[in-house]
Amino acid sequence: RYRHDLQKPLGILLSLNRAGGFVPGKVFSISLPKMHHISADLVPFASTQQRSTPSLTTPVNLDFTLNIKVPEGYHPLYLPDNENLKTSVGYYKVSYAFKNGIFTEHNSLLIKHFIVSSKAFPDLHEIAALALESDHQALVLEKSA
């Protein structure tokens, strides 16, 4: 329900069977693992949109794929939006798919330069902001009819 405002609380409905095991309700959500190896180095560049001095980065070329087996009888209520941003300093892509009971998230990050000029900093900021925003997704699952 709050997929566009992640500051709002997220409720999870659960059922417990008598043996104490977890049995999901009709709709439930799971937080996707954070992609720390992609977003951690970008945190310092997300807080401001401009800088008057050059910034030092770590040039990277990362690709990461996460596969999650969805419990049998469930499907995603929706998939997060795919994002693709290419700028003068590099690019960030994230895509989501669901096929044959497997949810897949694929992330790619390329930062080309060790030193980013103050003129190019807004491009680095844009990549950082998008990567950090994508790092806070949840997968909402619904029981199939």
C-alpha positions as CSV (number, residue, x, y, z in Angstrom):
1,R,0.0,0.0,0.0
2,Y,2.8,2.4,0.8
3,R,5.1,1.4,-2.0
4,H,5.8,5.0,-3.0
5,D,6.4,6.3,0.5
6,L,8.9,4.0,2.2
7,Q,8.9,6.2,5.4
8,K,5.5,4.9,6.3
9,P,5.3,1.7,8.4
10,L,4.8,-1.6,6.6
11,G,2.4,-4.1,8.1
12,I,2.8,-7.8,7.7
13,L,-0.1,-10.2,8.3
14,L,1.0,-13.6,9.5
15,S,-0.7,-16.8,10.6
16,L,0.9,-19.3,13.0
17,N,0.0,-22.9,12.9
18,R,-0.2,-24.9,16.2
19,A,3.3,-26.2,15.9
20,G,4.6,-22.6,15.9
21,G,5.8,-22.6,12.3
22,F,5.4,-19.6,10.1
23,V,2.5,-19.7,7.6
24,P,2.1,-16.5,5.6
25,G,-1.3,-14.8,5.3
26,K,-3.0,-14.0,2.0
27,V,-0.7,-11.0,1.4
28,F,2.7,-10.4,3.0
29,S,5.9,-8.6,2.2
30,I,9.6,-9.2,2.6
31,S,12.3,-6.6,2.5
32,L,14.8,-7.2,-0.2
33,P,18.4,-7.5,0.9
34,K,20.3,-4.3,0.7
35,M,23.0,-4.2,-2.0
36,H,25.7,-2.8,0.4
37,H,28.5,-3.6,-2.0
38,I,26.9,-1.3,-4.6
39,S,25.4,1.5,-2.4
40,A,27.9,1.8,0.4
41,D,30.5,3.7,-1.6
42,L,27.8,6.1,-3.0
43,V,26.4,7.3,0.4
44,P,28.8,10.3,0.7
45,F,27.6,11.6,-2.7
46,A,23.8,11.4,-2.1
47,S,23.4,14.2,0.6
48,T,24.3,17.2,-1.6
49,Q,23.5,18.0,-5.2
50,Q,26.5,20.2,-5.8
51,R,30.1,20.5,-4.7
52,S,32.6,23.3,-5.3
53,T,35.6,21.0,-5.2
54,P,36.4,17.7,-7.0
55,S,35.3,14.5,-5.4
56,L,37.3,11.3,-5.1
57,T,35.4,8.1,-5.9
58,T,36.3,4.4,-6.3
59,P,36.0,3.4,-10.0
60,V,33.8,0.3,-10.1
61,N,32.2,-2.0,-12.6
62,L,29.8,-4.2,-10.6
63,D,27.0,-6.6,-11.7
64,F,25.0,-8.4,-9.1
65,T,22.0,-10.7,-9.5
66,L,19.7,-11.8,-6.6
67,N,17.3,-14.7,-7.1
68,I,14.6,-15.4,-4.5
69,K,12.4,-18.5,-4.6
70,V,8.9,-17.3,-3.9
71,P,6.8,-19.6,-1.7
72,E,4.7,-22.0,-3.8
73,G,1.2,-20.6,-4.4
74,Y,2.3,-16.9,-4.2
75,H,3.2,-14.3,-6.8
76,P,4.3,-10.7,-6.5
77,L,1.5,-8.2,-6.2
78,Y,3.6,-5.9,-8.3
79,L,7.3,-5.6,-9.3
80,P,9.4,-2.5,-8.4
81,D,10.1,-0.2,-11.4
82,N,13.1,-0.9,-13.5
83,E,15.6,2.0,-13.5
84,N,18.3,2.8,-16.0
85,L,20.4,6.0,-15.6
86,K,23.4,6.8,-17.8
87,T,25.5,10.0,-17.0
88,S,28.9,11.4,-17.8
89,V,30.5,9.7,-14.8
90,G,28.9,6.2,-15.3
91,Y,25.6,4.4,-15.1
92,Y,23.3,2.5,-12.7
93,K,20.7,0.0,-13.8
94,V,18.3,-2.2,-11.8
95,S,15.8,-4.5,-13.2
96,Y,13.2,-6.9,-11.6
97,A,11.5,-10.0,-13.1
98,F,9.4,-12.9,-11.9
99,K,9.3,-16.1,-13.8
100,N,8.7,-19.8,-12.8
101,G,8.4,-18.9,-9.1
102,I,11.7,-17.0,-9.0
103,F,12.0,-13.3,-8.3
104,T,15.1,-11.8,-9.8
105,E,16.8,-8.5,-9.1
106,H,19.7,-7.5,-11.3
107,N,21.9,-4.4,-10.4
108,S,24.7,-2.9,-12.5
109,L,26.9,0.0,-11.5
110,L,29.8,1.6,-13.4
111,I,31.7,4.6,-12.1
112,K,34.4,5.4,-14.6
113,H,36.5,8.0,-12.9
114,F,38.7,8.3,-9.7
115,I,38.2,12.1,-9.6
116,V,34.9,13.6,-10.5
117,S,34.9,17.4,-11.2
118,S,32.6,19.8,-9.4
119,K,30.9,20.3,-12.8
120,A,30.2,16.6,-13.2
121,F,29.2,16.1,-9.5
122,P,25.4,16.4,-10.1
123,D,25.7,13.4,-12.4
124,L,27.4,11.4,-9.6
125,H,24.8,12.6,-7.1
126,E,22.0,11.4,-9.4
127,I,23.5,7.9,-9.7
128,A,24.0,7.8,-5.9
129,A,20.5,8.9,-5.1
130,L,18.9,6.4,-7.5
131,A,21.1,3.5,-6.2
132,L,20.3,4.3,-2.6
133,E,16.5,4.6,-3.4
134,S,16.6,1.3,-5.1
135,D,18.2,-0.2,-2.0
136,H,15.0,0.2,0.0
137,Q,12.6,-2.0,-1.9
138,A,10.2,-4.6,-0.6
139,L,8.5,-7.5,-2.4
140,V,4.8,-7.8,-1.7
141,L,3.5,-11.3,-2.3
142,E,-0.1,-12.4,-2.7
143,K,-1.6,-15.8,-2.6
144,S,-2.6,-17.0,-6.0
145,A,-6.3,-17.7,-6.6
